[in-house]
Amino acid sequence: MLNERLARLRARLRPDPANPPRLWMRKQWPGLLALALVLGTITFGDVWVATCGLEGCPSGAEIRAFHPTEGGRILDRNRTAMGRLRLVRRVNVPLAQVPVHVRQAFIATEDRRFYQHRGVDWRGAFRAVGANLRAGGVREGFSTITMQVVRNTFAVERQGERSVQRKLIELRLSRLIERALTKDEILQLYLNVIYLGNGVYGVEAASRDLFGRSVKDVTLAQAAMLAALPKGPSAYTPRKAPDRALRRRNLVLALMTREGYINADQARGAAGERLVVNKEGWRPDSKTDSYALDVVRELVDSVRDAQHIESYDLTVLTTLDLKAQQAAERAVLKRANAIGSVTGRAGAEGAMVALDPRTGDLRALVGGRVYERGNFNRATDARRQPGSAFKPFVYATALMSGMTPATEIDDDPIEVQIDRNKVWRPSNYNDEYLGQTTLRTALAHSANAATVRVSRSIGEPRIVEVAHRNGITSKLDPVPSLALGAVEVTPLELVTAYAPFANGGYRVRPRIVLAIATNDGTVLWTADPPQRTPVMEARDAFLLTSMLRSVVDEGTGRAVRDYGVTGPVAGKTGTTNNGTDVWFVGYTPTLIAGFWFGYDEPRTLGGGASGGRLAAPAWAEFYQTGWKEKGLDWAPPPGLVRRTIDADNGYLATEWCPRVRDEWFKAGTEPTGYCPIHTSPPVEAEPQIDETLPNGTLPQAIEKAGKSVGSKLSRALKKIFKW
């Protein structure tokens, strides 16, 4: 029996000599080709749908991890929220905070069989297909709540709008979402991602925008209004079309009644409720938005592009300090407004940069008087002349060249031959000159003539080299006017270039972002460790800082002390010709802050404008309200010696020198000779009695003269007998 069957099978498979396979194929090729095409198309279509258009479908883990973006978070160094990467008008809420009548309103209107189907409502699908065939195109959809979630999340950028291909992908993604999430999780996602008009996403943001209240507090009528919007957010917005919105709201109430969610009396009561809309609307709090955050956003965008990160739903940890940032913004606004009041011209601007000199970490950055997103950032981009705020680079070069803070320099009017036909005559502020003085005093009082003499003696090319090493990136021409800051720099580069003075001689690179991570904590990018490059001796840095402390204690920056700032502070004022720009760059062991004020189109800030009068007070206000030093001071590095000298001529002080100070020197450069001027007690001139004095005034004159002599003699005796 079995053998017979096998024989018959072999006979059937045996080639027919009269009809060989090659001839059979030649006769049947059209049908075979059509069959292959059909099978290939079906296979490709199946693969195409299974892979979501060959772009890859999200995994179950990716679906469960999805979180509707609220624009990301920007945190300060203490992890305090400062702002958003993008302005997204959405507030995510858990389903438990959405009232039942709000959920029912959306289900009755958008997907009445939501809890019965598995992502696709085939009844609605067949009805829509019939309507579209009759219309000859896509005229009616059959989207479920799950499919709307897909459309607003994973299918946002796939295959364009209202195409067959996109609809097939939506079907596939809908099934994947139904497998990965529960119905309540899908509904929660829907209520947070759905667009509801006026740039607002989700029911919480829409409730705040339309009614000025949280979604947990909306009435039945307000819930129906929210559910009326997904069909046409622009067409049914109550702000622009209140009558149409009212009709749509009442239709939603009718649908809720049909589904048994409310009874007829509740529907009538809600339909009779007056539609009241919040006129102000709602936007996420942006009070802490700033020019500093624009810099953060720019850096994050570059990282996103380099690493192909699509999402903005990121957490960015910055180096900024929220308290310092807010104090800096207040100080810039207050001083810029005050300058405008003095000059009588609106539009006075300001900028500020503050960073940690030890690391380069930015603590605050203000790019203008009032923040406007995307506006010109003066802190990073405005190139202005620093005036005398550039002088520390001149004196730093002098110290490196062997001079000391006590080196004598002539501060008298000076002439510099520029070329055969041009002579430059720089003058001091108010044409006041110190005569023979020391480097320390010349810097403290911002003596232009003395500074030019120093610059000429050490050479402008060396000053350019030192400034560039410290961090100035702008082009600097080695010309005589360089000594007085006749160059253009940005506030950011000037403040950065002061860092070696404050940190012992190291150039730093500014940092503003420390790390970028996803909301679940996965770190995507971290900043390089602080980069410190030695550019000057620690002894020179300490000596220059000591000299710049005199600027604040007794010189042009005295306003800082007048405003009540105590503790170690060094700094330098700056004022350009005609008072068009004013600066103050001040620093402590842990912070450098620089302020600039002026007009975008350079114009005078008025008579008497100076960095000490207009910019230094802003620094003091910022420091007192936004930053406080914690008992730190600069320690002298090895290789320095201290001597008591005559403050006016730099010699070792005698007991008769009227002005003395303790001065630091590099070992081997300290003075060895005593002051040749004050070698004995001052000779007191006998009081001259004016015989023409009125009656009764002679005894008073004698008494006054006696007191003067006694006072001076007392000071001399104190010097003789001091320990």
Helices and strands as residue ranges (DSSP letters): H 2-13, H 21-50, H 60-65, E 73-75, E 81-83, E 89-90, G 95-97, H 100-110, H 122-135, H 145-151, H 164-180, H 183-193, E 200-201, H 203-211, G 215-217, H 220-228, H 242-258, H 264-271, H 291-307, E 314-318, H 322-343, E 349-355, E 362-366, H 378-381, G 387-390, H 391-400, E 408-411, E 416-419, E 422-424, G 429-431, E 435-438, H 439-444, H 448-458, H 460-470, G 480-484, H 491-503, E 506-508, E 513-518, E 523-526, E 532-534, H 538-554, H 559-562, E 570-575, G 577-579, E 581-587, E 592-598, H 611-614, H 616-626, E 640-646, E 660-666, H 698-721
